[in-house]
């Protein structure tokens, strides 16, 4: 996830001897793994996914039974009546496929909204740290070849994020 176009931050600062620029590094992947709000999102999305999956399984079972009944009726119905029943069944299959797609889109949308809320708070935190600690340049760890531990501000950002946003309610994707 391309989370955060980072702005400056940190307490553990490095200063380039030639330019006097303070630099900090942040590990976004660690924040994604360990922040309480991100964990909350994963748990809620998992619960919604499980609920949707059980509903879809019920629909699929209904379709299986309908297909078996249709196969049983094939010899009992005229060709025209069977073709009509087959079209009705195929329409149900298409409806279930649309339902699955819609549920997935709704789930993705709810997750994206929640992630966006956290990203907004994260950007504010990083900007605050940047101003407080006078750090004009903050780099992402995954885009840095080498960065000493003195440059890391990840733990500070994580602590502030957990304090400001210990959890987050994911919008109900069924709505």
DONUSE-445543 format. One line per 4 residues: number of its first residue (from 1); their letters; for each residue y, z, x of C-alpha. Coordinates in pm, whole numbers, plus 50000, padded with zeros to 5 digits. Example, Ala and Ser with C-alpha at 12.3 -4.5 7.8 and 13.67 -1.06 7.14 Angstrom:
% residues 2
1	AS	49550 50780 51230; 49894 50714 51367;
***
This chain:
% residues 175
1	XXXX	50000 50000 50000; 50337 49906 50140; 50477 50244 50050; 50829 50317 50163;
5	XXXX	51076 50121 50355; 51170 50419 50563; 51508 50536 50645; 51583 50779 50929;
9	XXXX	51453 51153 50979; 51325 51469 51200; 51323 51795 51383; 51094 51690 51666;
13	XXXX	51322 51431 51813; 51299 51194 52097; 51613 51070 52254; 51627 50747 52449;
17	XXXX	51793 50835 52777; 51973 50502 52803; 52103 50465 52449; 52110 50818 52313;
21	XXXX	51927 50713 51995; 51706 50973 51832; 51376 50845 51703; 51109 50992 51476;
25	XXXX	50770 50873 51354; 50608 50929 51016; 50242 50880 50923; 50252 50738 50571;
29	XXXX	49873 50712 50552; 49840 51084 50616; 50092 51156 50342; 49898 50930 50104;
33	XXXX	49578 51121 50184; 49709 51476 50188; 50011 51511 49957; 49938 51716 49647;
37	XXXX	50110 51464 49419; 49899 51176 49549; 49584 51384 49505; 49696 51459 49150;
41	XXXX	49740 51088 49078; 49396 51002 49216; 49234 51273 49003; 49410 51166 48683;
45	XXXX	49347 50795 48738; 48981 50875 48804; 48959 51066 48476; 49124 50781 48283;
49	XXXX	48893 50531 48454; 48586 50738 48358; 48703 50756 47996; 48766 50383 47982;
53	XXXX	48433 50310 48147; 48243 50513 47888; 48428 50334 47606; 48349 49996 47761;
57	XXXX	47983 50091 47801; 47968 50170 47429; 48121 49832 47350; 47874 49659 47583;
61	XXXX	47583 49836 47417; 47708 49722 47077; 47726 49367 47211; 47372 49388 47351;
65	XXXX	47240 49504 47016; 47437 49232 46842; 47292 48971 47076; 46938 49097 47014;
69	XXXX	46996 49089 46637; 47136 48738 46664; 46830 48625 46862; 46605 48782 46598;
73	XXXX	46791 48603 46318; 46776 48264 46491; 46449 48168 46326; 46556 48314 45989;
77	XXXX	46894 48140 45954; 46980 47778 45906; 47132 47599 46205; 47479 47613 46046;
81	XXXX	47455 47983 45958; 47324 48063 46306; 47606 47867 46470; 47859 48059 46262;
85	XXXX	47703 48394 46356; 47694 48284 46719; 48067 48202 46711; 48141 48542 46558;
89	XXXX	47940 48709 46833; 48115 48510 47106; 48451 48609 46958; 48345 48975 46988;
93	XXXX	48245 48917 47351; 48586 48764 47425; 48758 49057 47251; 48568 49308 47465;
97	XXXX	48656 49111 47780; 49023 49120 47681; 48996 49493 47616; 48852 49546 47964;
101	XXXX	49131 49341 48123; 49398 49520 47920; 49263 49862 48012; 49257 49770 48381;
105	XXXX	49613 49638 48364; 49731 49951 48182; 49559 50172 48439; 49714 49978 48727;
109	XXXX	50056 49996 48562; 50032 50374 48508; 49925 50424 48867; 50208 50205 48996;
113	XXXX	50464 50398 48788; 50340 50731 48923; 50333 50602 49281; 50687 50471 49236;
117	XXXX	50807 50815 49127; 50656 50974 49436; 50798 50701 49658; 51146 50770 49520;
121	XXXX	51115 51141 49603; 50967 51059 49943; 51259 50831 50025; 51504 51108 49932;
125	XXXX	51318 51357 50152; 51312 51120 50448; 51681 51043 50406; 51765 51415 50385;
129	XXXX	51570 51486 50705; 51741 51196 50875; 52084 51329 50789; 52001 51694 50864;
133	XXXX	51849 51617 51201; 52074 51324 51287; 51791 51077 51332; 51911 50721 51286;
137	XXXX	51569 50561 51347; 51239 50652 51184; 50933 50439 51239; 50602 50423 51056;
141	XXXX	50313 50538 51273; 50095 50242 51167; 50363 50006 51301; 50403 50189 51631;
145	XXXX	50192 50132 51939; 50251 50469 52100; 50432 50778 51977; 50416 51126 52121;
149	XXXX	50356 51424 51897; 50712 51543 51960; 50830 51244 51757; 50616 51324 51450;
153	XXXX	50791 51438 51133; 50500 51381 50898; 50419 51749 50844; 50781 51829 50760;
157	XXXX	50794 51545 50510; 50457 51648 50362; 50567 52010 50322; 50889 51908 50147;
161	XXXX	50708 51659 49924; 50449 51918 49820; 50729 52167 49748; 50935 51921 49543;
165	XXXX	50645 51751 49369; 50322 51955 49373; 50177 51741 49096; 50269 51452 48875;
169	XXXX	50161 51350 48528; 50040 50993 48523; 50158 50803 48214; 49873 50761 47966;
173	XXX	49742 50407 48015; 49603 50398 47661; 49957 50397 47521;
***
